[in-house]
Amino acid sequence: MKSITYGEISFDKVCEKIKEYTGDKAEYVISVGTDSQNVDGYTKMVSVIALVRKRKGGIFFYDIKKIKKIKNLRQKIFKETQFSIELASKVMEFINQNHIKASLEIHVDIGSQGDTKYLIKEIVGWVMGSGFKCCMKPDSYASTGVADKISKKGSKVC
């Protein structure tokens, strides 16, 4: 994974930072989201873990994967959701083992407007069936804000 603050960082170190960051009595939300863009001959998948201290800012970590180009929007959204559920499951395991007081939610890049509105029941059902709160546009900042910006061609964050 990567961080603007910490550079290259392992998932274990990300977990240590989450534990360190949530050590006080403040209220925290951990959001996991993925967005993708087709770039040249592949699909660039960016998954984000955002840790937000309510009313006090936050920090995020991200991972970039290059996978075989996905042209179909439905398949792309399903692949993004799969990546988010897998990452959120690893984070949830860590926060449960370490008794961290933070809510965990998955942010998906779908909404009631546009072409993705037909996927809402399937995607939200899948995320909730996996045991997570699901946030969609306009509330899904981890996927539609942070991951989207990093996934764009020419992003300076990479």
Phi, psi and omega in degrees: 000172179225161178212140175297324182281317189250358181072213176297131183212137180286163177299322178299320178292324175301315179299319177299318179294322177298314180297315180298314184294325184268015184289347180264189185269006182290168179265130185237149171231129174254123182242135177241131179208157181226141172224159182218156176220142172279123182232123181050240184259018182216172174252126179267113180258126179240117177254139185233140167247114178252129179246113186244126172268114186308128180064014181225011179092193183188192181214155176220157178232150182216157179227138181243130176234142173255123180233170179305138185303128177251117183265333184276125184300316181299314179296322180296314180296320178295320179294317177301315181295320177301312179301317181295316180297317179298315180292316180297326178296319177295318179295316181299318178301316180295313184291328176291317180295331184254009176053043180278131181269091178204142175277152181235129180224154176253131179257123182247150184269054177226162178197175184283354176250150174085187187293339184275354182299335180283350182260357187304308183301315182294310185291312180297319178298319180295313181296312181293323177295338177273358174096018183240152169289141182245127176246134178245175176303137009266008185267000187265061186298330181295320180269313187275351178248287186293303182297321179301314181297318181290327184285342182294142177299133179088004179301134182277352182285330184301000000 
